[in-house]
Amino acid sequence: MGEVARFSVPVGFGDLLPEEVRRRERVERELLRRFSAWGYLPFVPSAVEEAKAMRALGVDEAQAFTLIGPHGEILYLRPDGTLPVVRFLKNLLPHVAAVPVRLMYAIDVFRRTNGGGERATWRQVGLELVGLSPPWGEVEVLALAEEALSLSGRRFRVAIGHAKFFPYFLEVLGVSGGRAASLHAALRERDWVRFRREAQLLDPGAREILARFLSWRGEPASVFDRLVREGPWGADLPPPVGELKAVAEHLDRIGRGGALYVDLPMLPKHAYYSGTVVEGFVEGTGVPLLVGGRYDSLLAREGEQSLPALGFAVDAGLLASLLPPPPPVPVVRILFAPERFSEAFREAEEVRRTGRVAVLETLRDVAGATVAASSVPAGFGIAESVEVRVFS
């Protein structure tokens, strides 16, 4: 007898077993419920986007899954949640009289990887807030980030930085050109060894201050105090940090600042962020579960410089993996002889009317099997509580 053919999924992709699906769906429902309570409306962007539109909005072509459209046009599978929403809003806003606009979504996103265990697709549950200026937009979005991370049931941290701080800092130090670009690239990639090596090429004063820069992270009041004492700008905080300070103070006033963490060396991976950036971490994980920030420059009405816009996305699968398994589904397993099928079917219908699950199987099909065993394959984690009824 020949071997059964085995088929694998492409690198970076995978299947979700029923228990994993149930966990993730529970996370999605709860996140969307919490966002909805703040006025966010559901939105599902297109799974396929025009490449020229996505490139104009800053998509890294090397990370995009490319398709060819029916007329030869180049298309991308949706690379994240924010950019399709921006594309939609740029078309919508000329016809919308009032802002803010609040949208939320639960979607799959796709990005090419170089292997090494990286995922090529994952589930994002996110929100986008358009039309609310700093600091009020940040206060709302960061309060919601806290609500999202609290779903883990573990200790968490909401880290904030500012996309404009490091460029401002280098300008104050008089670092420009290729040296500034190299430092910026190392910081964006969080390559601390490379960053320190590049810093060693600067004059002693700038080198000393850059060495302190990497430690400008921690509890907000402490970081702001250190910047005044250690920075090259005197008693006044740099404007980008002043924005973060205002956000932190407002969050404290409403009792939402306890998990806030200022991380000034943090730079966003996406170049389209133009202000506050945020990453959310949960105890026991080494990667952010939540990523987002302000991207005012992507949205502009006719004749205007920009339109306030910010948001974040939660890695729903990663968050779901931190939760305990969902409770088993009680299943009534009804076994029947062919001549008693009608009775068994009516029994199953009665069970389902009570809100329980009923499955029908013939006695012949389960002959030789343990009657009390679940009909669901082992490891699926769905039906561990089983009642058996027999119509023989």
C-alpha positions in Angstrom: 0.0 0.0 0.0 1.5 3.3 -1.1 2.2 6.2 1.3 -0.4 8.8 1.7 0.6 12.1 0.0 1.4 14.9 2.4 0.9 18.5 1.5 2.6 21.4 3.3 1.6 25.0 3.5 4.0 27.7 2.2 6.7 29.1 4.5 5.2 31.7 6.9 1.7 30.4 6.7 -0.2 27.8 8.8 -3.5 26.3 9.8 -5.4 27.2 12.9 -7.0 24.3 14.9 -10.5 24.8 16.3 -9.3 25.6 19.8 -7.0 28.4 18.5 -9.8 29.7 16.3 -12.1 29.9 19.3 -9.5 31.7 21.4 -8.9 34.2 18.7 -12.6 34.8 18.0 -13.1 35.4 21.7 -10.3 38.1 21.7 -11.7 39.7 18.6 -15.2 39.9 19.9 -14.1 41.5 23.2 -11.7 44.0 21.5 -14.3 45.1 19.0 -16.9 45.4 21.8 -14.6 47.7 23.8 -13.8 49.8 20.8 -17.4 50.0 19.8 -18.2 51.5 23.3 -16.0 54.5 22.4 -17.9 55.1 19.1 -15.8 53.1 16.6 -17.6 51.7 13.6 -16.7 48.4 11.9 -14.9 48.5 8.6 -13.4 45.8 6.4 -10.9 47.1 3.9 -10.3 45.4 0.6 -7.9 42.4 0.8 -6.2 43.5 -2.5 -4.9 47.0 -3.1 -3.4 48.7 -6.1 0.4 48.7 -5.9 0.8 52.3 -7.0 -1.6 53.5 -4.2 0.2 51.5 -1.5 3.6 52.6 -2.7 2.5 56.2 -2.5 1.4 55.6 1.1 4.8 54.1 2.0 4.5 50.3 1.6 7.8 48.5 1.5 7.7 46.8 -1.9 10.1 44.1 -0.7 7.5 43.0 1.9 4.5 43.0 -0.3 2.8 39.9 -1.8 2.4 40.8 -5.5 -0.5 39.8 -7.7 -1.2 40.5 -11.4 -4.7 41.9 -12.0 -7.0 41.0 -15.0 -5.7 44.0 -17.0 -2.0 43.4 -16.2 -1.9 45.9 -13.3 0.2 45.1 -10.2 -1.7 44.5 -7.0 -0.7 43.9 -3.4 -2.3 41.7 -0.8 -3.3 43.9 2.1 0.0 44.6 4.0 -1.5 46.1 7.1 -4.7 47.7 8.5 -3.7 51.4 8.5 -2.8 52.0 4.9 -6.0 50.6 3.3 -8.0 52.7 5.8 -6.0 55.7 4.8 -6.7 55.0 1.1 -10.4 54.6 1.8 -10.5 57.8 3.9 -8.7 59.9 1.3 -11.5 59.1 -1.0 -14.2 59.5 1.6 -13.2 62.7 3.4 -14.0 65.2 0.7 -17.6 64.0 1.1 -17.7 64.0 4.9 -18.6 67.3 6.6 -17.7 66.3 10.1 -14.7 64.7 11.7 -13.6 62.9 13.9 -14.1 59.6 12.0 -13.6 56.4 14.1 -13.2 53.0 12.4 -12.3 49.6 13.7 -11.4 46.4 11.9 -10.5 42.7 12.4 -8.5 41.5 9.3 -5.7 39.3 8.1 -2.6 41.0 6.8 0.1 39.6 4.6 3.9 40.4 4.4 6.7 38.5 2.7 9.4 37.2 5.0 12.9 35.8 4.6 11.9 32.7 6.5 13.5 32.0 9.9 10.2 31.2 11.5 8.7 34.6 10.7 5.0 34.7 10.0 3.8 35.9 6.6 0.2 36.5 7.8 -1.5 37.3 11.0 -4.7 38.7 12.4 -4.9 42.3 13.3 -7.7 43.9 15.3 -7.2 47.7 15.2 -8.7 51.1 15.2 -8.1 54.4 13.4 -9.1 57.8 14.7 -9.1 60.7 12.3 -9.7 64.4 13.1 -8.8 64.6 16.8 -5.7 66.7 17.4 -3.0 66.2 20.1 -3.1 65.5 22.9 -6.8 64.5 22.9 -6.4 61.9 20.1 -3.4 60.3 21.9 -5.3 60.3 25.2 -8.2 58.4 23.7 -6.1 55.9 21.7 -3.7 55.2 24.5 -6.6 54.6 27.0 -8.0 52.1 24.5 -4.6 50.5 24.1 -4.6 50.0 27.9 -8.1 48.4 27.6 -6.9 46.1 24.8 -3.8 44.9 26.7 -5.7 44.4 29.9 -7.6 41.6 28.2 -4.4 39.5 28.6 -5.0 39.2 32.3 -1.3 39.9 32.8 0.8 42.9 33.7 1.4 45.1 30.7 3.2 48.2 29.5 2.2 50.9 27.1 5.4 52.4 25.7 5.3 55.7 23.9 7.9 57.7 21.9 7.9 60.3 19.2 8.9 60.0 15.5 10.2 63.5 15.4 12.3 63.5 18.6 15.5 61.8 17.3 15.7 63.9 14.1 15.3 67.0 16.4 17.9 65.7 18.8 20.5 65.1 16.0 19.8 68.6 14.6 20.5 70.1 18.1 23.8 68.1 18.2 24.7 69.3 14.7 24.8 65.8 13.2 23.5 65.7 9.7 24.0 64.0 6.3 25.2 60.4 6.0 26.2 60.2 9.7 22.7 61.1 10.8 21.2 58.7 8.3 23.3 55.8 9.6 22.4 56.6 13.2 18.7 56.8 12.2 18.8 53.5 10.4 20.6 51.7 13.3 18.0 53.1 15.7 15.1 52.1 13.6 16.4 48.5 13.3 17.3 48.6 17.1 20.8 47.5 16.3 22.4 48.9 19.4 25.9 47.7 18.6 25.8 49.5 15.2 24.3 52.6 16.9 27.1 52.8 19.4 29.7 52.2 16.7 28.3 55.0 14.6 28.2 57.3 17.7 31.9 56.7 18.4 32.7 58.5 15.1 31.2 61.8 16.4 32.9 64.5 18.4 33.3 63.7 22.2 30.4 66.0 23.3 27.9 64.5 20.9 29.2 61.0 21.6 28.7 61.4 25.4 25.1 62.7 25.0 24.2 60.0 22.6 25.5 57.4 25.1 23.0 58.8 27.6 20.2 58.9 25.0 19.8 55.1 24.9 18.9 55.2 28.6 16.1 57.8 28.2 13.3 55.4 28.9 11.2 54.6 31.9 8.5 56.1 34.1 7.4 59.4 32.5 8.2 61.9 35.2 11.6 60.4 35.7 12.5 60.5 32.0 11.3 64.1 31.6 13.3 65.2 34.6 16.4 63.5 33.2 16.0 65.2 29.8 16.0 68.6 31.5 19.2 67.7 33.5 21.1 65.8 30.8 20.0 67.2 27.4 21.6 69.9 25.4 18.5 72.1 25.3 18.4 73.8 28.7 15.4 73.9 31.0 12.7 73.5 28.3 11.8 70.1 27.0 12.1 69.6 23.2 8.7 70.2 21.5 8.2 66.5 20.6 8.8 65.5 24.2 6.6 68.3 25.4 3.8 66.7 23.4 4.4 63.4 25.2 4.5 65.1 28.6 1.0 66.6 27.9 -0.4 63.2 27.0 1.1 61.6 30.1 -0.3 64.3 32.4 -3.8 63.9 30.9 -3.7 60.2 31.2 -2.6 60.5 34.9 -5.6 62.8 35.6 -8.1 60.2 34.3 -6.4 57.3 36.1 -5.0 55.7 32.9 -1.3 56.5 33.3 -0.2 53.6 35.5 1.1 51.4 32.7 2.6 54.3 30.6 6.3 54.0 29.8 8.3 56.6 27.9 10.8 55.2 25.4 12.6 57.9 23.5 15.0 55.7 21.6 12.0 53.9 20.1 11.5 54.6 16.4 8.7 53.2 14.4 9.3 50.6 11.7 7.0 52.5 9.3 8.3 55.8 7.9 4.7 57.2 7.7 4.4 57.9 11.4 4.8 61.6 12.1 4.2 62.0 15.9 3.5 59.9 18.9 4.3 56.2 18.4 3.2 53.4 20.7 4.1 49.8 21.4 2.2 47.6 23.9 4.0 44.7 25.8 2.5 42.0 28.0 4.4 40.2 30.7 6.0 37.0 29.4 6.3 38.1 25.7 9.4 39.6 24.1 7.6 41.2 21.1 5.0 44.0 21.1 1.3 42.8 20.9 0.2 46.3 19.9 1.8 48.8 17.5 0.6 52.2 16.3 1.1 55.9 16.2 0.2 59.2 14.6 0.3 59.6 10.8 -1.1 63.1 10.1 0.9 63.5 7.0 -0.9 60.7 5.2 -4.2 62.5 5.3 -4.8 66.0 3.9 -7.9 67.8 2.7 -7.6 70.1 -0.3 -5.4 73.1 0.6 -4.5 71.8 4.1 -1.2 70.7 5.4 -2.4 67.6 7.1 -5.3 66.0 9.0 -4.9 64.6 12.5 -4.9 60.8 12.4 -3.6 58.0 14.6 -4.4 54.4 15.5 -3.0 51.0 16.5 -3.4 47.3 15.7 -3.3 44.4 18.1 -1.8 41.0 17.1 -5.0 39.0 17.9 -3.4 35.6 17.6 -0.5 36.4 19.9 -2.9 38.0 22.5 -5.2 35.0 22.2 -2.3 32.6 22.9 -1.8 34.2 26.3 -5.4 33.4 27.4 -6.5 30.1 29.1 -8.1 27.5 26.8 -11.8 28.1 26.2 -14.2 25.8 28.1 -15.1 22.6 26.4 -18.3 22.5 24.3 -20.8 20.0 25.8 -21.7 17.6 23.0 -24.6 15.1 22.9 -23.5 12.3 20.6 -26.5 10.4 19.2 -25.8 7.0 17.8 -28.5 5.4 15.7 -29.4 2.3 13.7 -30.6 3.2 10.2 -34.2 2.2 10.9 -34.4 4.6 13.8 -32.9 7.6 12.0 -36.1 9.7 12.2 -36.3 9.3 16.0 -32.6 10.1 16.4 -32.9 13.2 14.2 -35.9 14.5 16.2 -33.8 14.0 19.4 -30.9 15.9 18.0 -33.3 18.8 17.0 -34.6 18.9 20.6 -31.1 19.0 22.0 -30.1 21.9 19.7 -33.2 23.9 20.7 -31.8 24.0 24.3 -28.7 25.6 23.0 -26.5 22.5 23.1 -24.5 20.8 20.4 -25.8 17.5 19.0 -24.0 15.2 16.5 -25.5 12.2 14.7 -23.6 9.1 13.8 -24.6 5.6 12.8 -23.9 2.7 15.0 -22.2 1.0 12.0 -19.7 3.9 11.6 -18.7 3.8 15.2 -18.6 0.0 15.6 -15.4 -1.1 17.3 -14.8 2.4 18.7 -15.2 3.4 22.3 -18.7 4.8 22.6 -17.8 7.4 25.2 -15.0 8.8 23.1 -15.5 12.2 21.4 -16.2 12.2 17.7 -13.8 15.2 17.4 -10.2 14.3 16.6 -7.8 14.3 19.5 -6.0 17.6 20.1 -8.7 19.8 18.7 -9.8 20.8 22.2 -13.4 21.4 21.3 -15.6 18.6 22.6 -14.3 17.1 25.8 -17.6 16.8 27.6 -19.7 14.2 25.9 -23.1 12.6 26.6 -24.0 9.6 24.5 -27.6 8.6 23.5 -28.2 5.4 21.5 -31.1 4.5 19.2 -30.5 0.9 18.4 
